[in-house]
Each structure stands twice: as structure tokens, then as C-alpha cells.
Amino acid sequence: GNSVTQMEGPVTLSEEAFLTINCTYTATGYPSLFWYVQYPGEGLQLLLKATKADDKGSNKGFEATYRKETTSFHLEKGSVQVSDSAVYFCALGGSQGNLIFGKGTKLSVKP
Amino acid sequence: EPEVTQTPSHQVTQMGQEVILRCVPISNHLYFYWYRQILGQKVEFLVSFYNNEISEKSEIFDDQFSVERPDGSNFTLKIRSTKLEDSAMYFCASTSTGAGVYSPLHFGNGTRLTVT
């Protein structure tokens, strides 16, 4: 069945460091791929998405490219800020808006 | 910006008791969902609901669970007889269309259910 695997956390970085959070997926067909973010005390928010192979989703300085050949959708940011501290979830889209999530990766950014 | 709201934020109940988790989806949305996250584990799909009926449900959503839209604004998840393993964060979500691609899921802040 469809599944998502993302790197284990927590990830601790200094401000302005480069961020990569790995995400790979297993799916039949070509599902849409998403990154959601959960800030402390809040719900899940869509960060970015990609709907087909080679699409690049981007938002708030974060980027992820839908790589069909490596079944990956890694999240990157060139220079993280303290305000980026949150839990990041990779997800793939099923039908009816059914999302399949990874376990989440907690990011802590230190000043 | 409109939000999905969930109440209560934290619910403590004894094993075997019934609980009802409440959600108010965004007002013009038509598709509603419940997800849960057991501490340290994945966010898991439970059920989707459209046009006053369940459209899809996971293996987790067994006979102990039910959903209802009792009026035009609330969307509830009932657990009939809670078990210890039901302890989790429960997230409600809604979207205006059934396809998550063009209309992202909007999530509430969650209800933390603790079964003792």
C-alpha cells in the first residue's frame, strides 16, 4: 500500500543553517505530495505541495521537488530561522482528500 | 482567515466511557475528516464524510467509532467505549472539495484524548 517515510528527528540547527528533511514514498500511480507544518500548540498547516513529477513546491523559503525516479520529496531551506522551529510532516494524497502522513520531524532552530 | 475549531483541547476519560469530540469546520466546506496521532507515531486517517455520510474510512475506524453532523455547523467523533489505546491527539479537517490537491485540508488544533 501507499506509505511515506521521513527522516527521524529531532533535528537541531543554528540560525541561518541549511535544512534538509528527507522524505521518500511508496505509491501506486502518481499521487500528489505535500509538506505540512505544525507549530507549537497549533494544528497542521499546508506548507507546500507538488502535483506531478518534477514539480517544485515552494513557500516561505522552503522548497521540495517531486522526484519520481527516486520516489522522493525532500524539504529544503537555505537559511532557517528560529521561527521555523516546528514539526514537519511529509504526506501523499489519496482519493477524497485522504492524506497518508509520515511520522513527522521535529526541527529546533537555535539563535 | 476562517479556521477549523475543535473542543475541548484536552479530554480525560476513564476506560469504557463514551467520549464525543467536537469540531466546527470552515463554514463553506463540504468534506470533513478525522485523523489521529498517537504520541510519537504517524498522523493516521480515520474517516472522511461528505453529504451526510461516510465516504471513506480506515481499518482503525471500527464499530466503536461514529461520526455525525448533527446540525449545519458541528462535526463530531464519538468513541463508544474508550480503550487505553485510544489515547491520542485527534485532528479534525475540512476542505471545500474532495481533492486535497486543489483545496488543501484545513486542520484544527486537535483534541488530546487521554484514557485512564
gemmi code that builds the backbone of each chain (N, CA, C; Angstrom):
import gemmi

chains = {
    "A": [
        ("GLY", (0.816, -1.194, 0.000), (0.000, 0.000, 0.000), (0.853, 1.248, 0.000)),
        ("ASN", (0.195, 2.366, -0.091), (0.901, 3.652, -0.084), (1.489, 3.957, 1.294)),
        ("SER", (2.681, 4.525, 1.292), (3.316, 4.868, 2.571), (4.307, 5.993, 2.376)),
        ("VAL", (4.651, 6.623, 3.483), (5.607, 7.732, 3.488), (6.629, 7.471, 4.584)),
        ("THR", (7.884, 7.666, 4.258), (8.962, 7.525, 5.240), (9.749, 8.827, 5.276)),
        ("GLN", (9.864, 9.409, 6.449), (10.657, 10.616, 6.553), (11.697, 10.455, 7.649)),
        ("MET", (12.732, 11.266, 7.559), (13.867, 11.094, 8.461), (13.450, 11.316, 9.910)),
        ("GLU", (14.109, 10.556, 10.767), (13.819, 10.667, 12.183), (14.371, 11.980, 12.714)),
        ("GLY", (13.673, 12.541, 13.671), (14.199, 13.726, 14.332), (14.666, 13.366, 15.726)),
        ("PRO", (14.845, 14.346, 16.556), (14.743, 15.758, 16.204), (15.980, 16.260, 15.471)),
        ("VAL", (15.769, 17.331, 14.734), (16.849, 17.999, 14.037), (17.085, 19.343, 14.730)),
        ("THR", (18.318, 19.590, 15.112), (18.666, 20.847, 15.774), (19.685, 21.580, 14.917)),
        ("LEU", (19.368, 22.817, 14.566), (20.240, 23.624, 13.722), (20.425, 24.997, 14.331)),
        ("SER", (21.499, 25.634, 13.938), (21.700, 27.036, 14.292), (21.018, 27.905, 13.249)),
        ("GLU", (20.645, 29.092, 13.684), (20.003, 30.030, 12.760), (20.902, 30.236, 11.534)),
        ("GLU", (20.276, 30.344, 10.387), (20.902, 30.544, 9.070), (21.538, 29.280, 8.494)),
        ("ALA", (21.425, 28.165, 9.179), (21.945, 26.909, 8.623), (21.041, 26.413, 7.505)),
        ("PHE", (21.578, 25.484, 6.710), (20.817, 24.867, 5.625), (20.049, 23.671, 6.180)),
        ("LEU", (18.806, 23.536, 5.732), (17.945, 22.460, 6.219), (17.600, 21.499, 5.096)),
        ("THR", (17.708, 20.217, 5.387), (17.128, 19.180, 4.538), (16.402, 18.193, 5.432)),
        ("ILE", (15.169, 17.917, 5.106), (14.428, 16.833, 5.756), (14.023, 15.862, 4.654)),
        ("ASN", (14.541, 14.650, 4.765), (14.297, 13.660, 3.713), (12.917, 13.029, 3.819)),
        ("CYS", (12.318, 12.789, 2.663), (11.032, 12.110, 2.591), (11.025, 11.233, 1.356)),
        ("THR", (10.704, 9.967, 1.518), (10.501, 9.068, 0.391), (9.132, 8.437, 0.517)),
        ("TYR", (8.625, 7.983, -0.613), (7.271, 7.452, -0.592), (7.185, 6.170, -1.415)),
        ("THR", (6.168, 5.420, -1.117), (5.793, 4.246, -1.899), (4.337, 4.422, -2.284)),
        ("ALA", (4.064, 4.344, -3.586), (2.687, 4.571, -4.008), (2.427, 3.922, -5.351)),
        ("THR", (1.180, 3.565, -5.555), (0.750, 3.158, -6.889), (0.289, 4.419, -7.605)),
        ("GLY", (0.630, 4.533, -8.839), (0.262, 5.731, -9.583), (1.146, 6.900, -9.207)),
        ("TYR", (0.623, 8.095, -9.416), (1.399, 9.304, -9.176), (0.599, 10.255, -8.292)),
        ("PRO", (0.708, 10.018, -7.005), (-0.087, 10.846, -6.094), (0.484, 12.247, -5.970)),
        ("SER", (-0.280, 13.163, -5.463), (0.232, 14.468, -5.080), (1.003, 14.336, -3.773)),
        ("LEU", (1.969, 15.211, -3.608), (2.826, 15.168, -2.423), (2.753, 16.507, -1.690)),
        ("PHE", (2.850, 16.438, -0.374), (2.656, 17.620, 0.452), (3.677, 17.651, 1.590)),
        ("TRP", (3.954, 18.865, 2.033), (4.593, 19.069, 3.328), (3.642, 19.913, 4.175)),
        ("TYR", (3.360, 19.397, 5.371), (2.589, 20.135, 6.355), (3.513, 20.506, 7.517)),
        ("VAL", (3.164, 21.603, 8.200), (3.954, 22.054, 9.341), (3.020, 22.242, 10.534)),
        ("GLN", (3.520, 21.893, 11.695), (2.751, 22.075, 12.927), (3.596, 22.882, 13.902)),
        ("TYR", (3.203, 24.138, 14.101), (3.878, 24.982, 15.077), (3.368, 24.628, 16.471)),
        ("PRO", (4.143, 24.879, 17.494), (3.745, 24.506, 18.856), (2.350, 25.001, 19.213)),
        ("GLY", (1.514, 24.077, 19.671), (0.170, 24.439, 20.114), (-0.827, 24.681, 19.009)),
        ("GLU", (-0.443, 24.424, 17.761), (-1.341, 24.695, 16.641), (-1.635, 23.430, 15.846)),
        ("GLY", (-2.562, 23.549, 14.911), (-2.900, 22.433, 14.048), (-1.925, 22.316, 12.894)),
        ("LEU", (-2.199, 21.370, 12.016), (-1.368, 21.148, 10.842), (-1.704, 22.180, 9.776)),
        ("GLN", (-0.673, 22.770, 9.164), (-0.886, 23.745, 8.097), (-0.154, 23.277, 6.855)),
        ("LEU", (-0.786, 23.446, 5.715), (-0.115, 23.108, 4.475), (1.042, 24.063, 4.252)),
        ("LEU", (2.228, 23.524, 4.009), (3.398, 24.349, 3.738), (3.622, 24.474, 2.233)),
        ("LEU", (3.612, 23.345, 1.536), (3.760, 23.370, 0.084), (3.286, 22.047, -0.495)),
        ("LYS", (3.113, 22.046, -1.807), (2.635, 20.826, -2.454), (3.202, 20.729, -3.861)),
        ("ALA", (3.160, 19.515, -4.410), (3.524, 19.274, -5.805), (2.593, 18.201, -6.340)),
        ("THR", (2.096, 18.413, -7.531), (1.061, 17.523, -8.039), (1.545, 16.529, -9.077)),
        ("LYS", (2.743, 16.747, -9.643), (3.233, 15.788, -10.632), (4.758, 15.799, -10.633)),
        ("ALA", (5.310, 14.804, -11.294), (6.758, 14.617, -11.331), (7.459, 15.875, -11.832)),
        ("ASP", (8.575, 16.201, -11.168), (9.426, 17.351, -11.470), (8.835, 18.684, -11.033)),
        ("ASP", (7.633, 18.681, -10.513), (7.068, 19.908, -9.937), (7.885, 20.304, -8.717)),
        ("LYS", (8.062, 21.589, -8.532), (8.707, 22.094, -7.319), (7.679, 22.916, -6.557)),
        ("GLY", (7.436, 22.521, -5.323), (6.588, 23.325, -4.450), (7.470, 24.249, -3.639)),
        ("SER", (6.971, 25.456, -3.363), (7.766, 26.393, -2.580), (6.855, 27.319, -1.789)),
        ("ASN", (7.346, 27.717, -0.613), (6.587, 28.621, 0.246), (7.480, 29.014, 1.414)),
        ("LYS", (7.497, 30.265, 1.763), (8.225, 30.786, 2.927), (9.709, 30.401, 2.905)),
        ("GLY", (10.283, 30.283, 1.729), (11.700, 29.931, 1.610), (11.960, 28.431, 1.584)),
        ("PHE", (10.923, 27.634, 1.833), (11.040, 26.183, 1.758), (10.760, 25.723, 0.327)),
        ("GLU", (11.452, 24.644, -0.060), (11.234, 24.064, -1.382), (11.253, 22.546, -1.281)),
        ("ALA", (10.538, 21.908, -2.203), (10.617, 20.457, -2.327), (10.282, 20.107, -3.771)),
        ("THR", (11.034, 19.176, -4.348), (10.823, 18.773, -5.739), (10.355, 17.327, -5.788)),
        ("TYR", (9.330, 17.104, -6.542), (8.716, 15.771, -6.719), (9.627, 14.980, -7.656)),
        ("ARG", (10.355, 14.006, -7.104), (11.284, 13.203, -7.887), (10.713, 11.792, -8.049)),
        ("LYS", (10.236, 11.519, -9.247), (9.635, 10.215, -9.498), (10.700, 9.122, -9.516)),
        ("GLU", (11.864, 9.447, -10.074), (12.906, 8.413, -10.253), (13.460, 7.932, -8.918)),
        ("THR", (13.452, 8.796, -7.918), (13.939, 8.399, -6.592), (12.801, 8.310, -5.574)),
        ("THR", (11.584, 8.462, -6.031), (10.380, 8.483, -5.169), (10.629, 9.306, -3.919)),
        ("SER", (11.059, 10.549, -4.135), (11.407, 11.398, -3.005), (10.759, 12.767, -3.130)),
        ("PHE", (10.678, 13.435, -1.981), (10.111, 14.786, -1.921), (10.773, 15.477, -0.733)),
        ("HIS", (12.069, 15.679, -0.826), (12.841, 16.214, 0.293), (12.564, 17.701, 0.490)),
        ("LEU", (12.456, 18.102, 1.732), (12.198, 19.503, 2.060), (13.527, 20.210, 2.315)),
        ("GLU", (13.695, 21.397, 1.742), (14.930, 22.150, 1.913), (14.634, 23.615, 2.195)),
        ("LYS", (15.548, 24.212, 2.955), (15.519, 25.666, 3.134), (16.960, 26.128, 3.288)),
        ("GLY", (17.271, 27.191, 2.608), (18.662, 27.640, 2.571), (19.161, 28.258, 3.870)),
        ("SER", (18.267, 28.901, 4.611), (18.698, 29.627, 5.807), (17.537, 29.635, 6.800)),
        ("VAL", (17.627, 28.757, 7.791), (16.490, 28.628, 8.713), (16.513, 29.728, 9.774)),
        ("GLN", (15.347, 29.995, 10.307), (15.185, 30.991, 11.365), (14.598, 30.303, 12.608)),
        ("VAL", (14.748, 30.980, 13.735), (14.195, 30.428, 14.974), (12.696, 30.158, 14.820)),
        ("SER", (12.031, 31.028, 14.085), (10.579, 30.897, 13.891), (10.194, 29.679, 13.048)),
        ("ASP", (11.165, 29.009, 12.445), (10.876, 27.783, 11.679), (10.791, 26.554, 12.581)),
        ("SER", (11.089, 26.711, 13.846), (11.010, 25.583, 14.779), (9.591, 25.053, 14.819)),
        ("ALA", (9.439, 23.780, 14.495), (8.112, 23.178, 14.353), (8.299, 21.694, 14.040)),
        ("VAL", (7.185, 21.007, 13.873), (7.228, 19.619, 13.398), (6.769, 19.615, 11.942)),
        ("TYR", (7.526, 18.954, 11.087), (7.246, 18.933, 9.654), (6.814, 17.526, 9.243)),
        ("PHE", (5.706, 17.477, 8.513), (5.137, 16.198, 8.080), (5.107, 16.130, 6.562)),
        ("CYS", (5.659, 15.073, 6.028), (5.522, 14.762, 4.616), (4.254, 13.929, 4.441)),
        ("ALA", (3.529, 14.138, 3.341), (2.290, 13.385, 3.147), (2.058, 13.162, 1.664)),
        ("LEU", (1.351, 12.095, 1.350), (0.922, 11.890, -0.023), (-0.590, 11.801, -0.062)),
        ("GLY", (-1.142, 12.221, -1.156), (-2.590, 12.359, -1.268), (-3.238, 11.154, -1.880)),
        ("GLY", (-4.256, 10.679, -1.193), (-5.084, 9.635, -1.757), (-6.334, 10.261, -2.339)),
        ("SER", (-7.298, 9.454, -2.565), (-8.565, 9.965, -3.085), (-9.365, 10.604, -1.956)),
        ("GLN", (-10.326, 11.411, -2.285), (-11.209, 12.024, -1.298), (-10.462, 12.846, -0.262)),
        ("GLY", (-9.264, 13.313, -0.617), (-8.525, 14.121, 0.346), (-7.915, 13.330, 1.472)),
        ("ASN", (-7.901, 12.013, 1.325), (-7.274, 11.164, 2.329), (-5.767, 11.308, 2.226)),
        ("LEU", (-5.142, 11.854, 3.231), (-3.699, 12.038, 3.239), (-3.029, 10.939, 4.047)),
        ("ILE", (-1.893, 10.468, 3.531), (-1.075, 9.493, 4.257), (0.166, 10.235, 4.707)),
        ("PHE", (0.369, 10.298, 6.023), (1.429, 11.106, 6.597), (2.639, 10.278, 6.992)),
        ("GLY", (3.787, 10.930, 6.977), (4.959, 10.387, 7.642), (4.867, 10.648, 9.133)),
        ("LYS", (5.873, 10.210, 9.873), (5.854, 10.317, 11.340), (6.101, 11.728, 11.835)),
        ("GLY", (6.612, 12.588, 10.979), (6.934, 13.940, 11.420), (8.379, 14.064, 11.859)),
        ("THR", (8.951, 15.211, 11.596), (10.324, 15.504, 12.004), (10.308, 16.823, 12.762)),
        ("LYS", (10.779, 16.751, 14.012), (10.805, 17.968, 14.815), (12.067, 18.745, 14.532)),
        ("LEU", (11.914, 20.006, 14.203), (13.040, 20.899, 13.937), (13.130, 21.933, 15.041)),
        ("SER", (14.313, 22.055, 15.611), (14.584, 23.121, 16.582), (15.709, 23.978, 16.029)),
        ("VAL", (15.467, 25.280, 15.958), (16.476, 26.210, 15.456), (16.918, 27.086, 16.616)),
        ("LYS", (18.221, 27.078, 16.872), (18.781, 27.858, 17.985), (19.353, 29.170, 17.462)),
        ("PRO", (19.179, 30.238, 18.251), (19.711, 31.541, 17.803), (21.239, 31.557, 17.806)),
    ],
    "B": [
        ("GLU", (-8.683, 34.908, 8.800), (-8.883, 33.730, 7.948), (-9.714, 32.695, 8.707)),
        ("PRO", (-10.709, 32.105, 8.034), (-11.553, 31.118, 8.720), (-10.710, 29.966, 9.236)),
        ("GLU", (-11.155, 29.394, 10.361), (-10.406, 28.305, 10.983), (-11.322, 27.142, 11.293)),
        ("VAL", (-10.724, 25.987, 11.404), (-11.411, 24.822, 11.955), (-11.181, 24.847, 13.468)),
        ("THR", (-12.234, 24.768, 14.227), (-12.084, 24.815, 15.680), (-12.493, 23.488, 16.304)),
        ("GLN", (-11.762, 23.082, 17.295), (-12.034, 21.817, 17.975), (-12.150, 22.046, 19.475)),
        ("THR", (-13.112, 21.341, 20.052), (-13.272, 21.397, 21.510), (-13.544, 19.995, 22.054)),
        ("PRO", (-13.120, 19.697, 23.270), (-12.186, 20.501, 24.064), (-10.766, 20.341, 23.550)),
        ("SER", (-9.839, 21.088, 24.101), (-8.448, 20.924, 23.679), (-7.836, 19.698, 24.336)),
        ("HIS", (-8.366, 19.350, 25.511), (-7.873, 18.168, 26.212), (-9.047, 17.497, 26.913)),
        ("GLN", (-9.168, 16.196, 26.718), (-10.254, 15.416, 27.323), (-9.648, 14.219, 28.049)),
        ("VAL", (-9.982, 14.088, 29.305), (-9.541, 12.926, 30.070), (-10.769, 12.090, 30.396)),
        ("THR", (-10.688, 10.799, 30.156), (-11.832, 9.936, 30.406), (-11.354, 8.597, 30.939)),
        ("GLN", (-12.270, 7.884, 31.565), (-11.918, 6.553, 32.064), (-12.232, 5.498, 31.016)),
        ("MET", (-11.461, 4.466, 31.025), (-11.657, 3.353, 30.101), (-13.106, 2.858, 30.169)),
        ("GLY", (-13.682, 2.623, 29.003), (-15.061, 2.150, 28.941), (-16.089, 3.258, 28.813)),
        ("GLN", (-15.685, 4.484, 29.037), (-16.618, 5.610, 28.918), (-16.735, 6.046, 27.465)),
        ("GLU", (-17.833, 6.705, 27.183), (-18.055, 7.280, 25.849), (-17.521, 8.708, 25.824)),
        ("VAL", (-16.912, 9.075, 24.723), (-16.487, 10.468, 24.556), (-16.978, 10.984, 23.210)),
        ("ILE", (-17.224, 12.267, 23.176), (-17.579, 12.944, 21.929), (-16.610, 14.103, 21.735)),
        ("LEU", (-15.927, 14.063, 20.624), (-15.017, 15.144, 20.261), (-15.723, 16.019, 19.237)),
        ("ARG", (-15.610, 17.313, 19.445), (-16.395, 18.239, 18.620), (-15.504, 19.093, 17.720)),
        ("CYS", (-16.067, 19.395, 16.577), (-15.338, 20.172, 15.574), (-16.326, 21.095, 14.871)),
        ("VAL", (-15.877, 22.293, 14.603), (-16.649, 23.187, 13.736), (-15.797, 23.450, 12.509)),
        ("PRO", (-16.138, 22.822, 11.385), (-15.356, 23.036, 10.165), (-15.560, 24.447, 9.623)),
        ("ILE", (-14.774, 24.801, 8.643), (-14.950, 26.084, 7.974), (-16.294, 26.080, 7.261)),
        ("SER", (-16.999, 27.193, 7.328), (-18.437, 27.188, 7.045), (-18.801, 26.791, 5.628)),
        ("ASN", (-18.030, 27.104, 4.639), (-18.425, 26.752, 3.274), (-17.782, 25.461, 2.782)),
        ("HIS", (-17.146, 24.741, 3.689), (-16.531, 23.480, 3.312), (-17.551, 22.347, 3.313)),
        ("LEU", (-17.274, 21.347, 2.464), (-18.234, 20.277, 2.266), (-17.709, 18.906, 2.674)),
        ("TYR", (-16.396, 18.780, 2.783), (-15.781, 17.495, 3.097), (-15.108, 17.601, 4.463)),
        ("PHE", (-15.324, 16.577, 5.273), (-14.846, 16.636, 6.652), (-14.103, 15.350, 6.986)),
        ("TYR", (-13.117, 15.500, 7.849), (-12.220, 14.386, 8.121), (-11.855, 14.338, 9.603)),
        ("TRP", (-11.565, 13.139, 10.055), (-10.904, 12.956, 11.344), (-9.620, 12.163, 11.122)),
        ("TYR", (-8.568, 12.664, 11.770), (-7.278, 11.989, 11.813), (-6.891, 11.855, 13.278)),
        ("ARG", (-5.962, 10.942, 13.548), (-5.448, 10.888, 14.912), (-3.939, 10.654, 14.884)),
        ("GLN", (-3.307, 11.057, 15.980), (-1.871, 10.845, 16.109), (-1.584, 10.337, 17.514)),
        ("ILE", (-1.239, 9.080, 17.601), (-0.771, 8.537, 18.869), (0.619, 9.109, 19.117)),
        ("LEU", (0.905, 9.421, 20.356), (2.148, 10.106, 20.701), (3.363, 9.420, 20.083)),
        ("GLY", (4.125, 10.199, 19.332), (5.354, 9.674, 18.745), (5.151, 8.873, 17.475)),
        ("GLN", (3.899, 8.768, 17.024), (3.632, 7.974, 15.828), (3.052, 8.847, 14.713)),
        ("LYS", (2.677, 8.174, 13.624), (2.210, 8.897, 12.450), (0.836, 9.497, 12.673)),
        ("VAL", (0.548, 10.524, 11.894), (-0.815, 11.024, 11.796), (-1.574, 10.048, 10.893)),
        ("GLU", (-2.673, 9.503, 11.405), (-3.383, 8.427, 10.690), (-4.793, 8.873, 10.315)),
        ("PHE", (-5.188, 8.565, 9.118), (-6.537, 8.851, 8.642), (-7.537, 7.941, 9.338)),
        ("LEU", (-8.633, 8.519, 9.779), (-9.706, 7.726, 10.370), (-10.896, 7.626, 9.416)),
        ("VAL", (-11.416, 8.792, 9.000), (-12.680, 8.771, 8.275), (-12.847, 10.080, 7.511)),
        ("SER", (-13.535, 9.979, 6.381), (-13.949, 11.169, 5.648), (-15.471, 11.153, 5.514)),
        ("PHE", (-16.049, 12.326, 5.383), (-17.511, 12.477, 5.474), (-17.945, 13.530, 4.480)),
        ("TYR", (-18.944, 13.172, 3.691), (-19.452, 14.107, 2.682), (-20.924, 13.845, 2.471)),
        ("ASN", (-21.685, 14.896, 2.333), (-23.110, 14.774, 2.033), (-23.824, 13.902, 3.062)),
        ("ASN", (-23.459, 14.118, 4.304), (-24.091, 13.446, 5.436), (-23.868, 11.949, 5.490)),
        ("GLU", (-22.792, 11.502, 4.874), (-22.460, 10.101, 5.048), (-20.951, 9.886, 4.949)),
        ("ILE", (-20.514, 8.764, 5.495), (-19.106, 8.424, 5.439), (-18.739, 8.085, 4.004)),
        ("SER", (-17.675, 8.702, 3.495), (-17.234, 8.400, 2.138), (-16.065, 7.430, 2.117)),
        ("GLU", (-15.275, 7.451, 3.166), (-14.163, 6.530, 3.261), (-13.779, 6.387, 4.724)),
        ("LYS", (-13.321, 5.195, 5.101), (-12.840, 5.009, 6.464), (-11.688, 4.031, 6.478)),
        ("SER", (-10.850, 4.159, 7.491), (-9.692, 3.283, 7.599), (-10.034, 2.087, 8.484)),
        ("GLU", (-9.069, 1.179, 8.571), (-9.249, -0.014, 9.425), (-9.378, 0.369, 10.895)),
        ("ILE", (-8.808, 1.508, 11.247), (-8.869, 1.944, 12.646), (-10.304, 2.265, 13.031)),
        ("PHE", (-11.055, 2.770, 12.102), (-12.417, 3.261, 12.357), (-13.358, 2.069, 12.421)),
        ("ASP", (-13.361, 1.404, 13.571), (-14.208, 0.222, 13.724), (-15.554, 0.612, 14.354)),
        ("ASP", (-16.296, -0.361, 14.799), (-17.658, -0.121, 15.288), (-17.704, 0.740, 16.550)),
        ("GLN", (-16.563, 0.913, 17.190), (-16.531, 1.774, 18.371), (-16.628, 3.259, 18.012)),
        ("PHE", (-16.337, 3.563, 16.765), (-16.292, 4.948, 16.327), (-17.544, 5.283, 15.508)),
        ("SER", (-17.969, 6.510, 15.623), (-19.021, 7.007, 14.740), (-18.825, 8.503, 14.553)),
        ("VAL", (-19.341, 9.006, 13.448), (-19.278, 10.439, 13.177), (-20.676, 10.927, 12.852)),
        ("GLU", (-20.854, 12.213, 13.101), (-22.164, 12.795, 12.887), (-22.012, 14.270, 12.594)),
        ("ARG", (-22.923, 14.753, 11.774), (-23.024, 16.189, 11.568), (-24.435, 16.577, 12.030)),
        ("PRO", (-24.569, 16.828, 13.307), (-25.907, 16.965, 13.883), (-26.649, 18.233, 13.458)),
        ("ASP", (-25.911, 19.223, 12.998), (-26.546, 20.458, 12.545), (-25.675, 21.020, 11.435)),
        ("GLY", (-25.915, 22.257, 11.073), (-25.192, 22.804, 9.932), (-23.765, 23.203, 10.201)),
        ("SER", (-23.341, 23.112, 11.475), (-22.014, 23.625, 11.757), (-21.086, 22.617, 12.451)),
        ("ASN", (-21.628, 21.719, 13.262), (-20.765, 20.821, 14.031), (-20.511, 19.506, 13.313)),
        ("PHE", (-19.356, 18.928, 13.606), (-18.988, 17.614, 13.083), (-18.344, 16.885, 14.253)),
        ("THR", (-18.932, 15.773, 14.658), (-18.478, 15.125, 15.889), (-17.920, 13.739, 15.621)),
        ("LEU", (-17.004, 13.343, 16.494), (-16.474, 11.984, 16.509), (-16.820, 11.384, 17.863)),
        ("LYS", (-17.510, 10.267, 17.846), (-17.874, 9.588, 19.087), (-17.101, 8.289, 19.192)),
        ("ILE", (-16.559, 8.058, 20.375), (-15.953, 6.771, 20.674), (-16.816, 6.152, 21.759)),
        ("ARG", (-17.408, 5.016, 21.446), (-18.467, 4.458, 22.293), (-17.960, 3.954, 23.636)),
        ("SER", (-16.910, 3.218, 23.632), (-16.355, 2.633, 24.855), (-14.837, 2.712, 24.746)),
        ("THR", (-14.270, 3.741, 25.350), (-12.863, 4.042, 25.116), (-11.933, 2.981, 25.696)),
        ("LYS", (-10.831, 2.794, 24.989), (-9.779, 1.880, 25.434), (-8.515, 2.708, 25.660)),
        ("LEU", (-7.594, 2.126, 26.412), (-6.347, 2.844, 26.679), (-5.654, 3.259, 25.387)),
        ("GLU", (-5.723, 2.376, 24.395), (-5.015, 2.646, 23.136), (-5.697, 3.706, 22.278)),
        ("ASP", (-6.834, 4.214, 22.726), (-7.468, 5.339, 22.025), (-6.835, 6.674, 22.417)),
        ("SER", (-5.974, 6.655, 23.413), (-5.291, 7.887, 23.817), (-4.454, 8.403, 22.654)),
        ("ALA", (-4.725, 9.628, 22.246), (-4.074, 10.196, 21.060), (-4.515, 11.644, 20.919)),
        ("MET", (-3.893, 12.319, 19.972), (-4.372, 13.633, 19.542), (-5.280, 13.392, 18.344)),
        ("TYR", (-6.469, 13.943, 18.392), (-7.435, 13.774, 17.314), (-7.591, 15.103, 16.573)),
        ("PHE", (-7.370, 15.048, 15.270), (-7.460, 16.252, 14.444), (-8.679, 16.171, 13.532)),
        ("CYS", (-9.405, 17.249, 13.491), (-10.490, 17.418, 12.532), (-9.947, 18.245, 11.358)),
        ("ALA", (-10.448, 17.994, 10.170), (-10.040, 18.772, 8.999), (-11.224, 18.943, 8.070)),
        ("SER", (-11.160, 19.985, 7.252), (-12.210, 20.165, 6.256), (-11.607, 20.744, 4.991)),
        ("THR", (-12.343, 20.586, 3.910), (-11.927, 21.146, 2.640), (-13.170, 21.417, 1.798)),
        ("SER", (-13.027, 22.331, 0.846), (-14.205, 22.684, 0.058), (-14.461, 21.696, -1.064)),
        ("THR", (-13.412, 20.980, -1.488), (-13.610, 19.929, -2.488), (-12.992, 18.649, -1.960)),
        ("GLY", (-13.306, 17.562, -2.597), (-12.808, 16.285, -2.115), (-11.365, 16.018, -2.473)),
        ("ALA", (-10.826, 16.812, -3.385), (-9.457, 16.548, -3.820), (-8.498, 17.412, -3.026)),
        ("GLY", (-7.615, 16.775, -2.271), (-6.683, 17.526, -1.454), (-5.716, 18.350, -2.257)),
        ("VAL", (-5.626, 18.085, -3.546), (-4.657, 18.793, -4.375), (-5.033, 20.252, -4.528)),
        ("TYR", (-6.229, 20.514, -4.922), (-6.629, 21.870, -5.256), (-7.246, 22.607, -4.101)),
        ("SER", (-7.591, 21.881, -3.097), (-8.187, 22.515, -1.931), (-7.599, 21.847, -0.706)),
        ("PRO", (-6.498, 22.400, -0.193), (-5.788, 21.731, 0.894), (-6.672, 21.503, 2.103)),
        ("LEU", (-6.360, 20.469, 2.829), (-7.066, 20.224, 4.077), (-6.712, 21.316, 5.077)),
        ("HIS", (-7.730, 21.840, 5.747), (-7.541, 22.800, 6.830), (-7.773, 22.056, 8.133)),
        ("PHE", (-6.766, 22.040, 8.963), (-6.833, 21.276, 10.203), (-7.141, 22.160, 11.401)),
        ("GLY", (-7.833, 21.574, 12.374), (-7.972, 22.204, 13.670), (-6.724, 21.967, 14.516)),
        ("ASN", (-6.729, 22.554, 15.718), (-5.576, 22.417, 16.612), (-5.543, 21.091, 17.355)),
        ("GLY", (-6.600, 20.321, 17.235), (-6.582, 18.988, 17.831), (-7.198, 18.925, 19.205)),
        ("THR", (-7.677, 17.742, 19.553), (-8.115, 17.425, 20.921), (-7.237, 16.293, 21.418)),
        ("ARG", (-6.594, 16.549, 22.556), (-5.783, 15.478, 23.140), (-6.672, 14.635, 24.037)),
        ("LEU", (-6.861, 13.372, 23.669), (-7.681, 12.457, 24.456), (-6.772, 11.558, 25.283)),
        ("THR", (-7.010, 11.552, 26.578), (-6.267, 10.690, 27.488), (-7.238, 9.738, 28.154)),
        ("VAL", (-7.026, 8.443, 27.944), (-7.879, 7.421, 28.548), (-7.116, 6.769, 29.688)),
        ("THR", (-7.728, 6.805, 30.865), (-7.038, 6.263, 32.048), (-7.695, 4.976, 32.536)),
    ],
}
model = gemmi.Model(1)
for chain_id, residues in chains.items():
    chain = gemmi.Chain(chain_id)
    for i, (resn, *xyz) in enumerate(residues, 1):
        res = gemmi.Residue()
        res.name, res.seqid = resn, gemmi.SeqId(i, " ")
        for name, pos in zip(("N", "CA", "C"), xyz):
            atom = gemmi.Atom()
            atom.name, atom.element = name, gemmi.Element(name[0])
            atom.pos, atom.b_iso = gemmi.Position(*pos), 0.0
            res.add_atom(atom)
        chain.add_residue(res)
    model.add_chain(chain)
structure = gemmi.Structure()
structure.add_model(model)
structure.setup_entities()
